[in-house]
Amino acid sequence: QDVLRRTPLYDFHLAHGGKMVAFAGWSLPVQYRDSHVDSHLHTRRHCSLFDVSHMLQTKILGCDRVKLMESLVVGDIAELRPNQGTLSLFTNEAGGILDDLIVTSTSEGYLYVVSNAGCWDKDLALMQDKVREFQNTGRDVSLEVVENALLALQGPTAAQVLQAGVAEDLRKLPFMTSAVMEVFGVPDCRVTRCGYTGEDGMEISVPAVAAVRLATALLENPEVKLAGLAARDSLRLEAGLCLYGNDIDDHTTPVEGSLSWTLGKRRRVAMDFPGASVIVAQLKGKVQRKRVGLICEGAPMRAHSPILNTEGTVIGTVTSGCPSPCLKKNVAMGYVPSEYSRPGTPLLVEVRRKQQVAVVSKMPFVTTNYYTL
């Protein structure tokens, strides 16, 4: 048993009744004293504070930082405006997704990258190897791991709560943009308007020594409650967002994963990213299988539940599923052959050895409320 890593808020979670579990090599709260459903609904109606310090935060510096990042991801990083970010994907030569990540082109002259804890070692090695390769050919690039904590304040009242502690006008910070500011007296915080819940919200990269101080200040507002991994999972599933390792992996392409929108137009034409020949061919032709949303009544669909056509032949697998606290129905994602991927298509899902009717649904299941100008 490897020793689990702890975020700077570990003792803070315990003091607030956090039930700690192992997740991606870290000890993190799955929930607090409130039930998972209460926590989920509080996020949709008010706002919740999540500790996401387990995510890998890196800076890519130097004149060739954009070229370096574009040699690893499918997105158009060069076209990002100062302090604008984008969701992108690391891909391999077979077109498989190595991880999903957010890349922000900062006005401070570096790329700020946030990627998944479960891929920490793999992602860091991938970027470090590429940095060395670039440096060996005389190009100007370097990498720093950011040792900050990362807090996600998510929900419709998140901006109002945060506004009380910052001098900047958060109305000028739309979805997927970022700025460095003082937050509740803590200097040098990077506030990015993004999140993993489908709601408006911010991720705050805060110096580790001040993480508890900032979390405590945010919790003083009665709008804010702590939320854990259970609510994070059901919220992201209602929002139709992928969990790496479940819904996408290195055997899934962006086209199969219904993530073609992450492919930059210029990059599609240049075909200069890993796996481009496979991925662009899928864009132009037909892809065998697709990630779809499913809704069903009855018992909840879970990962690995078989998906069948109405004749009873197994055609796919559920990758994530849970009861939706907002819809009071069961929602899931999974992969089916393209001919079964149209919304409204009736299918069957096998749960606890019983077949029940499911319908292919558009995603997100619950309308997203991102703040766009």
N, C-alpha and C positions, 0 to 999 in steps of 0.2 A: 504494500500500500504506500504510494507516494505521498509525501507530505503536501497537503493542500495549501495553495498560496492564499494569502489574506489581503484584502484591500485595506486602505487606511481607515475605513469605516467599520472594520470587523467588530471592535468592542462596542461601538455605537449601535450596531445592529442588535447585538446581544442585550444591551441596556434597554432597547425599545421592543423587546419581545420577539426579535427575528428568529425564525426557525431555520437554522443553517443546514444547507445540503451541499454536496459536491456537484460542481458544474464546470466542465472544461478545465479541470485541474485547480479550481478555486473553491473556496468556501464562501457561499453566497446565501442570502435569505430567500427562501421560497415563498414565504408569506410572514405577516406579523400577527398581531392579536386579532385583527379583522379577518373575516373569511375571505377566501380568494374572490368570490363573486362580489362581495361588498367593495373590495379593493378595486376590482375591474370597473364596476359601475361608478365608483368615486372618481376614477381617472376620466371617464367619459363625461361626467357632469361638472367636476371641479378640477383638481389637478393632483398628481401624485409625484413623489420623488423616488427615483430608482437609482441605485448605485450600479453604474456600469463601468467601474474602474478596472474590471478584468479585461476590457477591450485593449488591443495593442494600439498605441498612439505613436506615430513617428513623424519626423520632419525630414523632407528631402531638400537639400540645399545645393546651391551652385548653378552656374549658367545653363548647364545641360539637364537640369532637374526634370523639365517637361519631356524632353526626348527619352530620358530614362524611364519615366512613368509610362509613357506611351509604348515603350518596348515590352511592357508587362501587361497592360490593360487594354480593354476594347474601346474605351471612351475617348472623346476629343478633349484632351486636357488643355491644349494650346488655346482653345477658344474661350476658356473660362475667364470671366471678368475678375478683377481684383476682389478677393474675399468671397467669390462664388464657389460653390462645391457641387459635386455630382456623385451619384451612386455609380460605381463601376465594378468591373469583374476582372480578376486575374484569371487568365486562361492558359491551358497547356496546348501543345502542338496538335493534339487530337481534337481540340475545340472544347474540352471539358473545363468546367468552372473550378478553379483552385480555391477561390474565396470571393465573397462580395465585400466591398469596402467603399468608404466615402473619401474622396480626394477634394481638398479645398486649396485653391490657388490664392495664397494670402498676399496682402499688400506689403507684408514684411519681407517678401522675397524668398519664401520657401513654400513647398507643398506640405500641407498638414493632412496626414493620412490616418484614418481610423479603420481598423480591420478586426476580425473576430478572434476572441480569446481561444477558441477551439483550434484555430489555425496559426496561433502565435509563432511557434517555432518554424513552421513551414513558410509562413509569410515573411518572417524576418530573414530567414536564410535566402529566400528568393530575391528579396530586395538587396541584401548585402552582397550576394554573389554578382548581381547585375551592377551594383556600384563598383565593385572591384574590377569587373570586366570593362566598364567605362573608364575608370581611372587608369587602367593599364594601357588604354589607347589614347591617354593624354586629355581625356575630357574632364570638365570641371563639375564634379558632383560628390556629395557626401550624405551620410544618413545619421540621424540622431534618434534614439528612443526617448520619447517624452515620458518622464517619470511621474506625471501628474495623476491625480484622481480624476474621475469623470462622473458627473452627476447629470441625470436626465430628469428635467422637470416637464411633465407631460399632462396636457389637458386644456380645456377651453379657457381656464382662468390663469394659466401658467404665465402669460405675458404680463398680466396685471400684477401678479405676485412678484415677479422679477423686477418689474418697472420701479417698484418701491425702493429697490436697492441699487439701482444704476442711474448714472447721469444721462446716458445716451437715450434717444427716443427709439424704443423698440418697434414702433410702427414703421420705422425706416429699415428694419431688418427682416426682409421676407424669407420665406421657406428656402432652405439650402444656401443661405448666406451667413457670414461669420464676422465677428469683430472682437478685438481684444479690449477689455474694459475692467474697471474695478467693480466688483459685485459685493454688496453688503460689507464694504470696507476691505475686501480682499483684492489686492492688486494683481495684475497680470493673469486674469482669467480669460480664456477664449470662449465666447458664447456663440454657438452655432444653432441656427433655427432649423432643427430637424428632430427626428426621433423614430420610434419603432412601434408606435401605437395607432397611427392614423390621425391623431389629434395634433393641434398646434402644440408647440413645445420647444424647449431648448436643451441642448447638451452643453454643459459647462465644464471645460477642462480647467481644473483648479490645482494650484500647488498642493502636493500631498499633505504638507504640514497644516494647511488651512481647511482641509476638506470637512472635518468635523464642525469647525466653526461656521462654515457656510451652510452645511446641512441643518445645523441647529437654528441658524437665522431664518432659513426658509420654512422650517417647521413651526416657527412662532406664528405664522399666518394660519388661521383655522381652515383656510381653503386646502391646505397641503397635508396629505397623509403619506406615510411611507408605503411603498408597494414592492413586491418581490417578483421572483422569476415566474410564479404561476400566473399572475396577472399579466406580466409582460408577454407570456406566451399566448394567452387567449386574446389579448388586445391585438397583437401583431397578426394573429390568424384571422380575426374579424376584418382586419385591414388588408388582407390578401398578401402579406409580406412573408418572404421566404426565411426559413431558418437553415443556415448552412449545415450540411451534414444530414439533414432530413429531406428538405424539399429540393435542394440543389447540391451537387457534388461534382467530383472530377470525372464522373461518367455522364454528366448532363451538360448539354450545350446551352448557350443563352437562348437559342431559338426554341429548343424543347422546353426550357424553363419559363417560356413566355416573358423573356427579358430582352427581346430584340431591341427595345427602345433604348437600351444602354449603349448600343453600338453607334458611335459617331458617324455621321454621313461621310465626312472626309475619310475616315478610317476604313469604311466599307469599300470605298473606291480604291484607296491606296493598298488595301489588304496587307497592312504592315503590322499586324498584331498577332500574337501566338494563336495558331489554330484557324487563321483567317480563311484558308482554302476550304476547310470543312464548314465553317460557320456561314460564310457568304454563299456557298452552294446551297445550304439549307434555306437561307433567306429567299433565294431565287427559285428554288424547286419546292419539293414537298418534304416535310419533316415527318418521321414515322410516328412520333408520340408527342404529346403536349401536356404541360401542367395545367390542370383545370381546378375550378372550385366545385364542391359538391355540397348539397344540402339534403338532410334526411330527417325524418321523424324516428321515434323508437330509440334504441340504444345508441350511445355515442360512437362514432367512427373513430378509430385510433390508427396510429402509424402501423403499417404492415397488414392492415385489413385488406383482403382481396376485393378488387372491383370486377364485377361481371357484367356482361351484356344481358339483355332481357331474356335471351335463350339460356342463360346460366353458364356461359363459357367465361372463364377468367381472362380478363383483357388488361388488367393493370393492378396497381397497388396504391393504397392511401399512404401519404408521406407525413401528414400532420392532421390531427383532428381533435375537436373538443366540443362540448356544448357551448353555444354562443349565449352569454349572459344577456346581451342586448336583444337578440332575435328570438330567444327561447326555442331555438331549434338547434340541431347538430350541424356543425360546419366542418369541412375538411378540404384538404388539397390532395391531389394525387395525379398520377400519370395514366393517360389512356391513349390508344391509337387516335391519330388525327381525325378519323371519320366519326369518332364519338365525342369530339371536343366542343361541338356547338352548344351554347347555352340552351337549356330546355330539353336536352337529350335525356330520356329516362334510362337509368342503369340500376344495377343491384349492388349492394355492398354486403359482404359476409361479416357479421359481428357475432362473436361467441357461437360460431358454427350455424348461425341462422342467417338467412338471406332477408334483406329488407330493401325497400325501394329508395333510391337516391336520384336526384336530378342534378345535371350539370348546371352550374350557376356562374354568372359573371362575378368577377371580383373587382374591388373589395366587396365583401358581404355587407359591411356597415360603411356608409359614406364617409370618406376622409374629410378632415377639416383643416388642411394645411393653410397657413397664412400666406397668401400670394397678394402682391400689390394690385 
